[in-house]
Amino acid sequence: MAKGLSESFSFVLSLNVTKDEYENNSLRIHADKIRNFKGSFTFPIITNYDRDRFYDRARTIEKFPENYNK
């Protein structure tokens, strides 16, 4: 499908949420099969559906500083 691209890439993302995470407005994004990266990785985010936003950047960085303050 992307044979004509000089730097083609492929990736698989999945959104994972437990009942507790849903109630606390959080979820995990799992990235897998990304070219030029070793292995897969998962990172948590905070959602803000009450304000019609999928991602709450400020609260995510505040709650998970080890993942985002590098």
N, C-alpha and C positions, 0 to 999 in steps of 0.2 A: 504494500500500500504506500509506503514512503520510500520506495527504492530510489527515487530521483533526488532525495535530499542528501546533501553532503554530510551533515551531522544528524542523522536520524536517531531517534531515541524511542524507548518504550517504557511504560511504567504501569503499575497496578496500584490503585489507592482504594482502601476500604474504610468506611466509617463504622466504628464499633461502639456500642453503648449498652451498658447494663441498666437495669431498672433504677438502681441507686444513682448512677451517673445521670440518667435522664431527669430524675427528680432534683438533682443538684446542678442542672444546666451544664453538664460537661459531657465530653465524648473523646474518643481516641481515634486519631487518623493513623492508619497503618500503611506504610509505603513499602512496596515489594517489587522486585524485578526491575530495578532502575539501573540502566547501563552506566558503567564507569563508577559505580559505588559498590562497596563490599557489603553484602548482606542486606537485610531489611531494617527498617526502624519504625518506631511508633512514637507519636507525640500527642500529648493531651491538649485540648483546647476547652475554653469556656464559651458557651453559647449564650445568646441574649434574644430569645424568641419574643419576649415581652415587648421589646422595642423594634421588632421586625428585623433583627440582625442575626445572622448565623454565627458570627464570630465576635467575641468581646475581647479585643486586643489588650486593653489595660488590665482587666481582671485575669486574663490568661497569664500575662507576664508576672503579675503579682502572686498568683497562686502557684505557678510552676517556674520559678526563677532559674532553677538548675537546668531546665531545658532551653531557655530562651536568652539568658544573660551570659553570652559567651563572647 
